[in-house]
């Protein structure tokens, strides 16, 4: 099966955490407890009359694999919330084109999306187009997971009359032989329940998966959801609506680090549309030469965006120009418009396919996906159009989701005619933001290439900056020409008005570099820097990663006599661990002997379930004629873990079931009925036992036998160019220099103050805001519970490496903090002076300030 990317795993983990808590504390409380989507509202909005239905949105930028995650979300919801062997799924998509593509993917048993479903549901998965609902049999609802794919429009009607899904259908009668006459089912004019597909869905309470249906929050769409009575709603989108409950956010930087998209976009401006076409062709030809040296087949493609028929640069004009002026063979060109569909039935990934150029207006904006598209050439006036945004997204996907050997094949390319694109950089930036990029990410991922013939273009005018500051600037260190262009006026109300005229690109860079020398106050410095870097002619200096540099950090290793091994949690247990050495007892499962009520502590939340219960309590399933062997093997399939042998896990489960029956006096039919709860309790118990084993292992290895810990430069984690999966970007006002990457991971105010001290320290050459939960791209140290990612990693001017973790006063004395400090100090101690570690606090020992703590470490 296709291995999920790290950000995809994290997305599903967050969805699992949310849904796992919903039954216990409700959707609103679970959302508030688990949300991780910086920049989106923390308020949970319910859908009217569906207040008990969990609804969340997962935000992924274009190219993030939303359809694949949608498939995985079905098994996540079935296990974590629905607690059913099988479920009914209504998969809603925005357009008919997407509907057809989704059906093709889900019906293909070899496609990763279908493989994910088959694995979870043991191959018992049926996929239907909405028009095929009559093929659904009553037994299918019991034996299979049934996925019905449709557009929202199929259900969104003012009147249910005339819609097949709402109409009475005799073919549906077998389903209604067992469905009771409940009030919410729609009836005909005689008061009889309609044998309709919509009524069957309403009774089944489907899981609804929404793919980019942004307008589902309209009044009419809410009515649709109310009719369908979903059990849960999960939406995947790049651009959430304002009232979406955004549970988790994935950044474009995470996609870039995981090789999902080509970045940066190299933007080229040209004096005419003909010149843009010529250069786009040359770019493609150069890329194809590089692609021939790659192990996997790639045939770079150019997407030309023409103007509509009533404009100058039409499809016909571009086609004629390519064939007659550029001498491109006609078989290499495809036209894809509403009227001409040359791409229909064509496999662009086939090595025998000759197509290298595609001309379109807007027909590719939906449902078209070919990662061989590398070059976007827009010849249209698109100031107010969404078409450029959609077409630009077509050239961002990385072939095979794998980084290429040649760096030029890891980028996307945009060629535009300045006659049409008066502010190309700004428009490309806006397009990226609309596709799910943050502002800072968009700015950092546009690589502006100057025109080949600058004399033919309007030159950038020098900037005039106007500042209102608290203190007079000191300009003596600036170049003489710049000094002569600075006017300083003291204001009667206090402060100064500073006007800097005719500032060119070099002048602006000098102002930024010397801001601290010009103004003593941070507020004034920040204003100068902000004004300079947001000007049109400012050119940001390249960061170390953009210059192709790397930053290596030695890792903590263990050597038990057979060579160095990176110190992960598992390495502290050289002889593994044995689950059977722990008591097979579930303390959180209790039975009240008087009332025979099961009292269960699940995920720290108390719940009570009567032994003889119905679905009116908690829907944990129904009692069956299962045997003990069946229950054990059912739990084994759910709990299988890489570090627990099959025989060990089965025996542990058997012991737990035996203990529950003999010691807790739990009835076996009740255990079958509560099997989903048992699965969760056993999962918690095994995790707790493993944690105890790790704690004992760390205590033994690092405290009693410290000599096995080694820190050597030949085993290191390396920060690489283009591999910085920051989930959110820092947007604060504190000026931070020397960062290794062009963007900085998000920080709160206290962390930013710590970063400012690090970035401004004379001993620091470069530094990184270390990103959590990406062990392949970030520096980490092991703990008994997880990996510890220090907040900051810095390379000093003398070559040493410093790792600094900042803890607020309320966290500074916790057991978790103490263990992290222990690991960090061990790492530094075993490095022969090459590594430094600090657990920094706002006020350290003996009242030392944060600056004093950091300065003492680095000096």
Helices and strands as residue ranges (DSSP letters): H 6-25, H 27-34, E 54-59, H 66-77, I 78-82, E 88-93, H 96-106, H 112-120, E 125-129, G 130-135, H 138-143, E 145-151, G 152-154, G 170-172, H 173-176, H 197-204, E 207-211, G 214-217, H 219-228, E 232-237, E 246-249, H 252-257, E 265-270, H 273-291, E 301-305, H 315-320, I 321-325, G 330-332, E 333-336, E 357-360, G 363-365, E 373-378, H 387-394, G 399-401, G 407-410, E 412-417, H 424-434, H 439-444, E 446-449, G 454-456, E 463-469, H 480-484, E 486-490, E 496-503, H 505-513, H 515-518, H 522-533, E 551-559, E 564-566, G 569-572, G 579-581, E 589-592, E 597-602, E 605-610, H 628-639, H 646-662, H 668-673, H 675-698, I 699-704, G 706-708, E 709-719, H 749-760, E 764-769, E 781-782, E 787-788, E 792-796, E 801-807, H 815-829, E 835-841, G 845-847, H 850-858
